[in-house]
Amino acid sequence: MVNKIVLSMALMRILSGSIEIGVALFMLRYNDIERALVMNSSLALVGPIILMATTTVGLVGVSEQLSPSRFLWVAAGVTCLLIGILKK
């Protein structure tokens, strides 16, 4: 039996990968640099959103097992990742 949390995280990653592949196929179909740049830029939003959603689901799943101090360390790590990804 697959854990519901793990299944949710895996499905979100499959969705993210499917979106990436779909956009790549659209880029090839339209064969236009400007459209490809717009599509690529829109993917910059998908990655962090999926990262946050997957991490949130995982943290909810392990929240009972983590002490408050360890939970804060995990939250700090995720915050650092997001700052690194989203900072321009």
C-alpha positions as CSV (number, residue, x, y, z in Angstrom):
1,M,0.0,0.0,0.0
2,V,1.4,3.4,-1.0
3,N,1.3,6.1,1.6
4,K,-1.2,8.9,0.7
5,I,1.4,11.6,1.4
6,V,4.0,10.0,-0.8
7,L,1.4,9.4,-3.6
8,S,0.3,13.1,-3.4
9,M,3.9,14.2,-3.7
10,A,4.7,11.9,-6.6
11,L,1.5,13.0,-8.4
12,M,2.5,16.6,-8.1
13,R,5.9,15.9,-9.5
14,I,4.4,13.9,-12.4
15,L,2.1,16.9,-13.1
16,S,5.1,19.2,-13.0
17,G,7.0,17.0,-15.4
18,S,4.0,16.7,-17.7
19,I,3.6,20.5,-17.9
20,E,7.3,20.8,-18.7
21,I,7.1,18.2,-21.5
22,G,3.9,19.8,-22.8
23,V,5.4,23.2,-23.0
24,A,8.5,21.8,-24.8
25,L,6.2,20.3,-27.4
26,F,4.4,23.6,-27.8
27,M,7.7,25.3,-28.3
28,L,8.6,22.9,-31.1
29,R,5.1,23.2,-32.6
30,Y,5.0,27.0,-32.8
31,N,8.7,27.3,-33.7
32,D,8.8,30.9,-32.7
33,I,11.4,32.4,-30.4
34,E,9.2,35.0,-28.8
35,R,6.5,32.5,-27.9
36,A,9.1,30.0,-26.7
37,L,10.5,32.7,-24.3
38,V,7.0,33.5,-23.0
39,M,6.3,29.8,-22.4
40,N,9.7,29.3,-20.8
41,S,9.1,32.2,-18.5
42,S,5.8,30.8,-17.4
43,L,7.5,27.6,-16.4
44,A,9.6,29.7,-14.0
45,L,6.4,30.0,-11.9
46,V,5.5,26.3,-12.1
47,G,8.7,25.0,-10.5
48,P,8.6,27.0,-7.3
49,I,4.9,26.4,-6.9
50,I,5.3,22.7,-7.2
51,L,8.3,22.8,-4.9
52,M,6.3,24.6,-2.2
53,A,3.3,22.4,-2.6
54,T,5.3,19.2,-2.5
55,T,7.3,20.3,0.5
56,T,4.2,21.4,2.3
57,V,2.5,18.1,1.8
58,G,5.7,16.3,3.0
59,L,6.1,18.5,6.0
60,V,2.4,17.9,7.0
61,G,3.1,14.2,6.7
62,V,6.2,14.3,9.0
63,S,5.0,17.1,11.3
64,E,4.1,14.6,14.1
65,Q,7.6,13.1,14.0
66,L,9.5,16.4,14.0
67,S,10.4,18.3,17.1
68,P,9.6,22.0,16.9
69,S,13.3,22.9,16.6
70,R,13.8,20.5,13.7
71,F,10.7,21.8,12.0
72,L,12.1,25.3,12.2
73,W,15.4,24.1,10.6
74,V,13.4,22.5,7.7
75,A,11.4,25.7,7.3
76,A,14.6,27.7,7.2
77,G,16.0,25.5,4.6
78,V,13.0,25.7,2.4
79,T,13.0,29.5,2.8
80,C,16.6,29.7,1.7
81,L,15.8,27.5,-1.4
82,L,12.9,29.8,-2.3
83,I,15.0,32.9,-1.9
84,G,17.7,31.4,-4.1
85,I,15.2,30.4,-6.7
86,L,13.0,33.5,-6.8
87,K,15.6,36.2,-6.2
88,K,16.4,38.2,-9.3
